[in-house]
Amino acid sequence: MEKSSDTADRRMERGLIAWYEELVADLPQRLPTRDPGKLVAIAAALDIRGYGPIKEKAVSEVKARVQDLLAQPDGKTPRAALVA
């Protein structure tokens, strides 16, 4: 029997925490102008819910969305990204 701390879901969650900590630590370098619209959009993108395959899909979608937002030029964050 697997300990609950060793399940795939728990490993994914620990990896997600490390990814998030790295993201927050790197934001000042990635967003030198501190674009508030982009910061709001990134924070809003971090809504992850569910269990198992649903959560795995949500994590993948959030990471892709954050990468897309980071790739956009500062000051060019679409308004839709702020409410999506």
Summary of the structure (lengths in Angstrom):
residues: 84
radius of gyration: 14.7
end to end distance: 40.5
largest distance: 51.2
contacts: 193
relative contact order: 0.15
helix: 73%
strand: 0%
